[in-house]
Amino acid sequence: MTLEKAPPGVDPLTPSVARMYDYFLGGKDHFAVDREAAEAINAISPDAKELARANREFLGRAVRHLIDQGVTQFLDVGAGLPTRDNVHEVALRHAPDSKVVYVDNDPMVLVHARAILADNPSTVVTDGDLREPGWITGHPEVRAHLDFSKPIAILLVAVLHFVTDDDEARRVVAEFRDAVVPGSHLVISHMSPGEAFGDDLAAGQKVYAKSSAGGITFRTHSEVLSLFDGFDLYEPGVVQISDWRPDDPVVQALTKSSSGAIGLAGVGRLDS
Ligand SMILES: C[S@@+](CC[C@H](N)C(=O)[O-])C[C@H]1O[C@@H](n2cnc3c(N)ncnc32)[C@H](O)[C@@H]1O
């Protein structure tokens, strides 16, 4: 995509975490600044692309698991640019009555998602900021599409690390938790330091500090675990994304991130 083709409202000069992620996934919706920033991350953490792909695969497995639990309503916050196996595609394949709300604060995501999903009655695309859960859960479009008296799956996949302050990240999750009924679910994947050196983490943080997100916080296993406060975690708990209920344990083990930062993931159920 060239600068001339930047849709109205889209800033082609600041790296966007949505477009960087699209680049990592092999998509086409990115500008030179996004590719440069993504390559800078790649230079620090050479398995960034594998991690992005493994994260998408985790998302698909988590949605299938939720459908198996009888959940058919999805609130996907920080949904990202449409790609392969989007949440509604996986959900509708397994439960045709599924309903999905996609929320993002990136103008490019909104333009593309709205264009692609305009005629899809199972989905709604809403402009919203993760840091304002009340605004999202109270949004008329969201409430018209999802029934808040029934269980909802809240998907916060590869996005909470962009809420850099720990207290704010906990507040965000708690406010979503308080907006839904028992039987609802929470899905999180989150960047974590793993075995990465402090210098590499700092270098990565510097790249994200100049991005649309304004920064990234790598949280430890216990910090990610604590975000599930009030939820009962499904086995195997909070683990590396490729270790969360892999379809093929052998392949997953071979493709597991071995250097640099890692992604952690878990799925929890809200009990009364
Ligand atoms: C790395 S992508 C993840 C996309 C998708 N959830 C996935 O895991 O495949 C992060 C997405 O979160 C969005 N995002 C970042 N900060 C956000 C915020 N404060 N509110 C809403 N969306 C946000 C970005 O625009 C981007 O689309």
The ligand as an ORCA input file, in Angstrom:
! r2SCAN-3c Opt
* xyz 0 1
  C      -1.279     -7.109     18.050
  S      -2.864     -6.668     17.458
  C      -3.829     -8.070     17.989
  C      -5.007     -8.344     17.088
  C      -5.847     -9.564     17.495
  N      -6.432     -9.383     18.813
  C      -5.015    -10.824     17.492
  O      -4.541    -11.218     18.571
  O      -4.802    -11.421     16.441
  C      -3.354     -5.444     18.667
  C      -4.616     -4.692     18.281
  O      -5.047     -3.939     19.431
  C      -5.415     -2.637     19.021
  N      -5.262     -1.745     20.167
  C      -4.113     -1.339     20.768
  N      -4.400     -0.520     21.804
  C      -5.755     -0.417     21.856
  C      -6.655      0.279     22.696
  N      -6.224      1.039     23.702
  N      -7.974      0.160     22.464
  C      -8.436     -0.619     21.437
  N      -7.639     -1.301     20.607
  C      -6.306     -1.204     20.807
  C      -4.497     -2.318     17.861
  O      -5.027     -1.302     17.038
  C      -4.403     -3.661     17.170
  O      -5.406     -3.807     16.201
*
